[in-house]
Every structure is written in structure tokens, then in C-alpha cells.
């Protein structure tokens, strides 16, 4: 599985965890036992933290192309096309 797919799934799991945590906070009696309540809350908080870490990691260098890199790539492709037109090379 690709890293991007894993990151997307982690973000979705984090969002679902936030929703589930809100449900548990509103209706704690729905959990079968107090131990499961504590374990469930701990698990959901872990999933939320993991999703937040994935958001931070996705912004690090090399993980995503920034606007500057995309603009440079576009500009270079335009300049190369113009240079080839001047030399008489068909595209």
C-alpha cells in the first residue's frame, strides 16, 4: 500500500475517532463497562494524535510538492517549449 493511501486512511480514522469520542462524551452509558469506556477513550485519543502527526509529516520536505516547485516545473516546461520552437523543432 502506498504511503499516501495510508496517510489518507489515518486522517479518516482520526476524524471518525473525534466523532466517536464526542458520542462517548454525550452518552457514556452506551459503553458496556467502565473498563471499556476508559480503553475506548484512550484508543480514540491515540488515533486522533496519530492523524495529527500524519498531517505534520505530510508537510515535511519531500513528501508533497510545494507551490514553488510546481511553478518552477511549469515555467521550465514553457521555456523549453519556446526554446524548441526557436530552433525549429516541432512539438
Legacy VTK file of the C-alpha trace (Angstrom):
# vtk DataFile Version 3.0
C-alpha trace
ASCII
DATASET POLYDATA
POINTS 91 float
0.000 0.000 0.000
1.265 3.475 -0.860
2.239 5.960 1.809
-0.340 8.456 0.521
-3.118 5.886 0.931
-2.014 5.130 4.479
-1.899 8.830 5.325
-5.401 9.342 3.891
-6.727 6.406 5.916
-5.064 7.743 9.069
-6.752 11.115 8.579
-10.130 9.455 8.037
-9.630 7.316 11.146
-8.740 10.435 13.144
-11.891 12.203 12.006
-14.016 9.167 12.856
-12.277 8.945 16.232
-13.136 12.568 17.018
-16.784 11.886 16.182
-16.860 8.702 18.277
-15.221 10.483 21.195
-17.939 13.134 21.095
-20.594 10.405 21.124
-18.993 8.724 24.131
-18.797 12.048 25.967
-22.522 12.671 25.357
-23.661 9.138 26.237
-21.097 7.308 28.399
-23.744 4.770 29.442
-23.667 3.184 25.977
-20.317 1.561 26.746
-20.777 -1.876 28.323
-18.373 -1.455 31.209
-16.258 1.283 32.803
-13.058 -0.526 31.710
-14.201 -0.494 28.094
-15.083 3.178 28.433
-11.565 4.060 29.597
-9.926 1.819 26.980
-12.126 3.216 24.232
-11.339 6.807 25.122
-7.603 6.061 25.262
-7.738 4.331 21.870
-9.674 7.180 20.246
-7.254 9.770 21.640
-4.369 7.718 20.220
-5.996 7.660 16.787
-6.546 11.426 16.901
-2.885 12.033 17.827
-1.735 9.686 15.072
-3.835 11.566 12.494
-2.380 14.890 13.669
1.147 13.501 13.317
0.350 12.359 9.776
-0.777 15.887 8.925
2.557 17.237 10.177
4.551 14.576 8.313
2.731 15.269 5.058
4.022 18.843 5.130
7.682 17.908 5.535
10.065 18.365 2.638
9.967 15.626 0.063
6.505 14.397 0.987
4.491 16.832 -1.079
5.292 19.204 -3.874
5.096 22.795 -2.834
3.697 25.613 -4.862
7.167 26.940 -5.623
8.304 23.582 -7.019
5.199 23.236 -9.171
5.584 26.765 -10.524
9.255 26.186 -11.346
8.380 22.972 -13.159
5.651 24.693 -15.170
7.905 27.625 -16.029
10.717 25.320 -17.171
8.376 23.340 -19.398
7.137 26.567 -21.025
10.667 27.868 -21.530
11.815 24.576 -23.029
8.880 24.600 -25.436
9.716 28.173 -26.514
13.384 27.272 -26.976
12.461 24.289 -29.138
10.155 26.447 -31.274
13.011 28.891 -31.920
15.280 26.035 -33.007
12.610 24.804 -35.432
11.828 21.571 -33.604
8.184 20.534 -33.842
6.390 19.600 -30.615
LINES 1 92
91 0 1 2 3 4 5 6 7 8 9 10 11 12 13 14 15 16 17 18 19 20 21 22 23 24 25 26 27 28 29 30 31 32 33 34 35 36 37 38 39 40 41 42 43 44 45 46 47 48 49 50 51 52 53 54 55 56 57 58 59 60 61 62 63 64 65 66 67 68 69 70 71 72 73 74 75 76 77 78 79 80 81 82 83 84 85 86 87 88 89 90
